[in-house]
């Protein structure tokens, strides 16, 4: 697609060797680890983070002659592959090739996602792995060799971002439903392959006192309960809390015990109902905020004001990207909500993807939230938005007629999503 290619060309042009983007946050850590690993140093990532992404970067850095340009190109390719997977997946789940085409186009045209192909965060590799695993389960779930492949892919996804872990039983549920022992065997095959993939990392971490792939849940819960603003990058506490975390114990296990005690103390002090009210008043504004890691790094954005992100970007290019990002994101939120009226999930795999939305909503009611965390579930919104677009394009006599109640409920959902995305900074 010409427009998608133009978006990527613009993102390449804004971050060049002559005028590089200043890395921000975890990117600095990932880049440092990758350079040290590429140089042959025996370095290990703090167990708060899974280890796969810095190792991927290190390999691409070595192949790329010490530049991250190859890593960016590979991530752009993974983004394109993700769109192809989403197109076929959406078509299979809805029975409409048009829905798949629109969903894939939205993925490629959304600047807030496309920009992550140029950032040193694991969002794009993880997105590709998740969509690849979902596609295998939907399209090839009756073939043992493919199920083993799905398990390996899911294991790699967990080694890239670990938040997917608790959702795995739900993701595999359609393999089991209505298939008896054969279905249970299929699910077990996936889980065994995933376990074998992550086992070396878990064993290595066990020797260091943390027998897990990675465990940031307690830390992110503590930070999430102590965040103060409805907007990411405003009055942040995560940096200070991370330094306190590092100083709280000599091992990951010791630091986890301290965090557990602090969280229990906070719940006793403030009360569970009071904490939940505070979370509801803040978390979903942060998760759905119109600004993203792209717009925050453009001139005038929150990260840019701190001296990071895109430096010397032309004002016209920054304004175009910001307006493009806001407009497409608003359109996706509205169309996705209305898509639930015209294409409510009916099949088990479609329901699983919607359950993934619910899972994220539940998790981020409590955990620390940044706008980049929504990248993982945006494909579900693209699918539903594609369903609404397909309904609008279909002949009047051949399309479903949702009830007034369905239109009203989904319209209210669209209005709420827009309010959460755009109104947070204006609320007291």
Secondary structure, 3 states (H helix, E strand, C coil): CHHHHHHHHHHHHHCCCCCCCECCCHHHHHHHHHHHHHCCCCCCCCCCCCCHHHHHHHHHHHHCCCCCHHHHHHHHHHHHHHHHHHHHHHHHHHCCHHHHHHHHHHHHHCHHHHHHHCCCCCHHHHHHHHHHHHHHHHHCCCCHHHHHHHHHHHHHHHHHCHHHHHHHHHHHHHHHCCCHHHHHHHHHHHHHHHHHHHHHHHHHHHHCCCCCCCCCHHHHHHHHHHCCCCCCCCCCCHHHHHHHHHHCCCCHHHHHHHHHHHHHHHHHHHCHHHHHHHHHCCHHHHHHCCCCCCCCCCCCCCCHHHCCECCCCCHHHHHHHHHHHHHHHHHHHHHHHHHHHHCCCCCHHHHHHHHHHHHHHHHCCCCCCCHHHHHHHHHHHHHHHHHHHHHHHCCHHHCCCCCHHHHHHHHHHHHHHHHHHHCHHHCC
